[in-house]
Amino acid sequence: MKKEIIRFAVILLWTFNSYSTQLYGQDVTFTHFLQNPIYYNPASVGIDQGFLISLNYRRALMYLPSKFETIAVGMDQSLHDTEIQGLGGVGLFLTRNQEGDGNYSTTALGIPFSARVIVNEKLKFQAGIAPVFYQKSINFDNLVFFDQLNPYYGVVIPKSQYSLLTSNQSVNFFDFHIGLFGRYESDPTDQSNVRNNVFDFGLSIQHLPEPNQSFEHITAKLPSKYSLMMRYSHVLATYGYQQAAVQPLMLLEKQGSMEDIITGINFKYKTFSAGGYMRHEQNSLLNVTELMMLLGTEFQLHERSYSSMQLNYSFDLLVHSKQVNKNVTNELSIILKLPSLYHSKDPCHFRF
C-alpha cells in the first residue's frame, strides 16, 4: 500500500510541477514565437532567405522556490534560392527544459526541413516535417519521500527506501512534427518585416504519433499538439511613416486538455519594436491569464551583406486567479540574420 501511495505522489509531482511548461506532459511555450517559429512549425524553415541562428532563454514563474527554465538553440537555412526548384529550407533545433532545480528535464533535438510550392508571385506555401529525438529524465535521489520526514525535525533520513521506485530514470523516444506555412506579400521579397504588407499563416501538428513517455512499464502518451498562427504586417506608408508597421497576431494551441490562445499587436519603427499580448490558458485544473510585453531592437552587422542581430526581451505577468497567485516570467532571445551559406549577396536582390 505504501508503494502505491508513493507512486501516486510522484505522479502528482510530475503533473503539477508547472502550469505553464509541462502540465500533463505538455510542451514548453515561448512568448517569442513570432521571432523564431522553428519550434512550433517545421514548415516555417527557410520561409525567409538566408541563414538564421537563434538563442532563446526563458525563466518561468520567477517567484516560485523551484526553477522552471528553458534554453533553446535553433538554425535555419533557406534552400529555395538554389537552382533546385521545390526546396524550402532545412534547420536544426535543440531545446532543454529543466524543472525543480534540475530534478526533471526534457531535451529535444529536431531536424526540420520543408518543401515550397509557389502559387503565384505573391502567394507561396511550404510544407514541412521534423523528426525529433526526445530524452526525459528525473533524479529520484533529489526527491523527498514521506519516510524521510519527521513532523518536528523535517528531513531526518538522507536517502529514502523508495528513491529507487523505478530503474528507468530516463526515457528516450522519437517523434515527428508536421506543418503547413503560407505567406502572401504585396511586394514579394522573400523577407519578413520588409517595407511591404505581409500575411503569414501556419498550421502544425507536433507529436503526431503520440509517443509513450512513461518512466514505468505503463503507457503514458504524449498528446499531439495542434497550433494555428496568423500575423498580418501592415506598413504605415499611407500615413507618412515609411519605416513603420503594425502587426496584429494570433496563436491558438491545443494539447490534450490544454487550450491556449494568444492575441495581441506588435509595432515596429525602424529598428525598434514593441508589442502587447494577452494569453489565456485553460485546462481541467487551471484557468489563467497572462499579460505580456515584448521589446526588441535590431542592429546591422555589415553594410554590404544582409546581416543583422536582433535582441528581444519579454515580461509576462500572471493575472491573479483562484488557482495561482501573481507571478512573472522573463524571456530573452538573440537572433542572427546572416547571408546564405552559399552566397553573400543581399537576398532582396532576388525575386522568386
C-alpha positions in Angstrom: 0.0 0.0 0.0 2.8 2.4 0.9 4.4 1.7 -2.5 1.3 2.6 -4.3 0.9 5.8 -2.3 4.5 6.9 -3.2 3.9 6.1 -6.9 0.8 8.3 -6.8 2.7 11.1 -5.1 5.4 11.0 -7.7 2.8 11.1 -10.5 1.2 14.2 -8.8 4.6 15.8 -8.6 5.2 15.4 -12.4 1.7 16.6 -13.1 1.6 19.8 -11.1 5.2 20.9 -11.2 4.5 23.7 -13.6 1.2 25.0 -15.0 2.9 26.7 -18.0 5.6 24.3 -19.1 4.9 20.7 -18.5 1.4 20.4 -17.2 0.2 16.9 -18.1 3.3 16.4 -20.1 2.6 19.4 -22.3 5.2 21.3 -24.2 7.0 24.4 -23.1 5.7 27.6 -24.7 7.6 30.6 -25.9 6.5 34.2 -25.8 8.8 35.0 -28.8 7.0 32.6 -31.1 7.0 35.2 -33.9 10.7 35.9 -33.8 11.6 32.2 -34.2 8.7 29.9 -35.2 11.0 26.9 -35.9 10.0 25.4 -32.5 6.3 25.5 -33.5 6.1 24.7 -37.2 8.7 22.8 -39.3 7.2 24.4 -42.5 8.5 27.8 -41.4 12.1 26.7 -42.0 13.5 28.6 -44.9 10.5 30.9 -45.4 13.0 33.8 -45.3 16.1 33.8 -47.4 19.4 33.5 -45.7 20.9 31.7 -42.6 19.4 32.3 -39.2 20.8 31.4 -35.8 18.7 31.9 -32.6 19.2 31.6 -28.9 16.2 31.6 -26.5 16.3 31.7 -22.7 13.0 31.5 -20.7 12.7 31.6 -16.9 9.1 30.9 -15.9 7.4 31.6 -12.6 10.2 33.6 -11.0 8.7 33.8 -7.6 8.4 30.0 -7.1 11.1 28.4 -4.9 12.0 26.0 -7.7 13.4 26.8 -11.1 11.5 26.4 -14.4 13.8 27.4 -17.2 14.2 26.6 -20.9 17.2 27.1 -23.2 16.7 26.7 -27.0 19.1 27.0 -29.9 18.0 27.0 -33.5 19.5 27.2 -37.0 17.6 27.9 -40.2 19.0 27.8 -43.8 16.9 28.6 -46.9 17.1 26.3 -49.9 14.5 27.9 -52.2 17.1 30.3 -53.6 19.2 27.4 -55.1 18.9 26.1 -58.6 16.8 23.2 -57.4 13.1 24.1 -57.5 10.7 22.9 -54.9 13.0 23.2 -51.9 12.1 25.3 -48.9 14.7 25.1 -46.2 16.4 22.9 -43.6 17.1 23.6 -39.9 18.2 22.3 -36.6 16.9 23.0 -33.1 17.9 21.9 -29.6 15.8 22.6 -26.5 16.4 21.8 -22.9 13.7 22.4 -20.3 14.6 21.9 -16.6 12.1 21.9 -13.7 12.6 21.6 -9.9 16.3 22.6 -9.9 17.1 20.0 -12.5 15.2 17.1 -10.9 13.1 16.8 -14.1 14.4 17.7 -17.5 13.4 17.3 -21.1 15.8 17.5 -24.1 14.6 17.6 -27.7 16.7 17.6 -30.9 14.9 18.1 -34.2 15.9 18.5 -37.8 13.0 20.3 -39.7 13.0 20.6 -43.4 10.4 22.0 -45.9 9.3 22.0 -49.5 8.0 25.0 -51.3 5.1 25.5 -53.7 4.7 28.9 -55.5 1.1 29.6 -56.4 1.8 33.0 -57.9 4.2 35.8 -57.5 2.6 37.0 -54.3 1.4 33.7 -52.7 3.6 30.7 -51.6 3.2 27.7 -49.4 5.6 25.5 -47.6 5.0 22.0 -46.2 7.4 20.7 -43.5 8.3 17.7 -41.4 10.7 17.4 -38.5 11.9 14.1 -37.0 12.7 14.8 -33.3 14.6 12.9 -30.6 13.4 13.3 -27.1 15.0 12.4 -23.7 13.2 12.9 -20.4 14.9 12.3 -17.1 14.3 12.6 -13.4 16.6 12.4 -10.5 14.8 10.4 -7.8 17.7 10.9 -5.3 16.8 14.6 -5.0 13.2 13.9 -4.3 11.9 13.8 -0.7 9.6 10.9 0.3 7.4 10.6 3.4 9.7 8.1 5.1 12.4 10.8 5.3 10.2 13.3 7.1 9.6 14.0 10.7 6.7 16.3 11.8 9.0 18.1 14.2 12.5 17.9 12.7 11.8 17.9 9.0 14.1 15.7 6.8 15.7 13.2 9.2 16.8 10.4 6.8 19.2 11.4 4.0 18.0 8.7 1.5 14.6 7.2 1.1 14.0 3.5 0.7 11.5 4.5 -2.1 14.0 6.5 -4.1 14.5 3.6 -6.4 10.9 3.0 -7.3 11.9 2.6 -10.9 15.0 1.5 -12.7 14.2 3.9 -15.6 15.5 7.4 -14.5 15.4 8.5 -18.2 13.3 7.6 -21.2 14.2 8.2 -24.9 11.8 8.2 -27.8 11.5 9.5 -31.4 8.8 11.8 -32.6 7.5 13.7 -35.7 6.2 17.2 -36.3 4.4 18.3 -39.5 3.2 21.6 -40.6 2.0 23.9 -43.4 3.0 27.6 -43.7 1.8 30.2 -46.2 2.8 33.7 -47.0 1.1 36.4 -49.1 3.2 39.6 -49.9 2.0 42.7 -51.6 5.6 43.2 -52.9 7.4 39.8 -52.9 11.0 39.9 -51.4 11.2 36.6 -49.6 11.9 38.5 -46.5 9.7 39.2 -43.5 9.5 42.7 -42.0 10.4 44.5 -45.2 8.5 47.5 -46.4 5.5 45.7 -47.8 2.3 44.2 -46.5 2.8 40.5 -45.5 0.2 38.0 -44.2 1.7 34.8 -42.6 -0.4 31.8 -41.5 0.7 28.4 -40.3 -0.8 25.2 -39.1 1.2 22.5 -37.4 0.8 19.2 -35.5 3.5 18.2 -33.1 3.9 14.7 -31.5 1.9 13.2 -34.4 2.5 9.5 -33.3 1.8 10.4 -29.6 4.9 8.5 -28.3 5.0 6.8 -25.0 6.9 9.0 -22.4 6.4 6.8 -19.3 9.2 6.1 -16.9 7.4 2.9 -15.8 6.2 -0.1 -17.7 2.9 1.5 -18.5 1.6 3.6 -21.3 1.6 7.4 -20.9 1.3 9.0 -24.3 2.5 12.5 -25.1 -0.6 14.2 -26.5 -0.5 15.7 -30.0 -0.3 19.5 -30.1 -2.2 21.5 -32.7 -1.1 25.1 -33.4 -2.6 27.8 -35.6 -0.7 31.0 -36.1 -1.7 34.2 -38.1 0.1 37.5 -38.4 -0.6 40.5 -40.7 2.2 43.1 -41.1 0.8 46.4 -42.5 3.2 49.2 -43.5 2.1 52.7 -42.5 3.4 54.3 -45.6 0.0 55.8 -46.5 0.2 57.7 -43.2 3.6 59.1 -43.9 5.6 56.5 -41.9 7.7 54.6 -44.5 9.6 52.7 -41.9 6.8 51.8 -39.5 4.5 48.8 -39.4 1.7 47.4 -37.3 1.3 43.7 -36.8 -1.9 42.1 -35.3 -1.3 38.5 -34.4 -3.0 35.4 -33.0 -1.7 32.0 -31.9 -4.1 29.1 -31.0 -2.8 25.9 -29.3 -4.5 22.8 -28.1 -2.8 19.8 -26.5 -4.8 17.3 -24.5 -7.0 19.2 -22.1 -5.0 22.4 -22.5 -6.3 25.2 -24.7 -4.1 28.3 -25.2 -4.8 31.5 -27.1 -2.6 34.5 -27.6 -3.8 37.7 -29.2 -2.0 41.0 -29.5 -0.4 43.6 -31.6 3.2 44.5 -32.4 4.5 47.9 -33.5 7.7 48.3 -35.5 9.5 51.6 -36.2 12.9 51.5 -38.0 15.0 49.1 -35.9 12.8 49.1 -32.7 9.7 47.0 -32.0 7.2 46.8 -29.1 4.3 44.5 -28.5 1.5 43.9 -26.1 -0.2 40.5 -25.9 -2.7 38.6 -23.8 -2.5 34.8 -23.2 -5.5 32.8 -21.9 -4.8 29.2 -20.9 -7.3 26.7 -19.5 -7.4 23.0 -18.9 -9.1 20.6 -16.5 -7.4 22.2 -13.5 -6.4 25.8 -14.3 -7.8 28.8 -15.9 -5.2 31.6 -16.0 -4.5 34.8 -18.0 -1.2 36.4 -18.7 -0.4 39.9 -19.8 2.8 40.1 -21.9 5.0 43.0 -23.0 7.8 42.5 -25.6 10.5 44.9 -26.6 13.1 44.4 -29.3 15.8 46.1 -31.4 17.9 45.1 -34.4 21.5 46.1 -35.3 23.0 45.9 -38.7 26.2 43.9 -38.7 27.5 44.5 -42.2 26.6 47.2 -44.8 27.2 45.2 -48.0 25.6 41.9 -46.9 22.2 41.3 -45.5 23.2 40.6 -41.9 21.8 41.8 -38.5 21.4 40.9 -34.9 18.0 41.1 -33.2 17.6 41.3 -29.4 14.2 40.7 -27.8 13.0 40.8 -24.2 9.6 40.0 -22.8 7.9 40.3 -19.5 4.9 38.1 -18.7 2.7 38.9 -15.7 0.3 36.3 -14.5 -3.0 37.8 -13.6 -4.4 36.7 -10.2 -6.7 33.7 -10.3 -8.3 31.3 -7.8 -5.7 28.6 -8.5 -2.4 30.6 -9.0 -1.1 33.7 -7.3 0.6 36.5 -9.3 3.9 35.6 -10.8 6.2 36.7 -13.6 8.1 35.1 -16.5 11.1 36.6 -18.3 12.3 35.6 -21.8 15.3 36.7 -23.8 16.1 35.9 -27.4 19.0 36.7 -29.7 18.6 36.2 -33.5 21.4 36.5 -36.0 20.2 37.0 -39.6 23.1 36.2 -41.9 23.7 35.7 -45.6 23.0 32.3 -47.1 25.8 29.8 -46.7 26.3 29.5 -50.4 26.2 33.2 -51.5 26.6 36.5 -49.7 24.5 38.8 -51.8 21.7 40.8 -50.5 18.6 38.5 -50.7 16.4 41.5 -51.6 18.1 41.4 -55.0 16.5 38.1 -55.8 12.9 37.5 -56.8 11.2 34.2 -57.0 
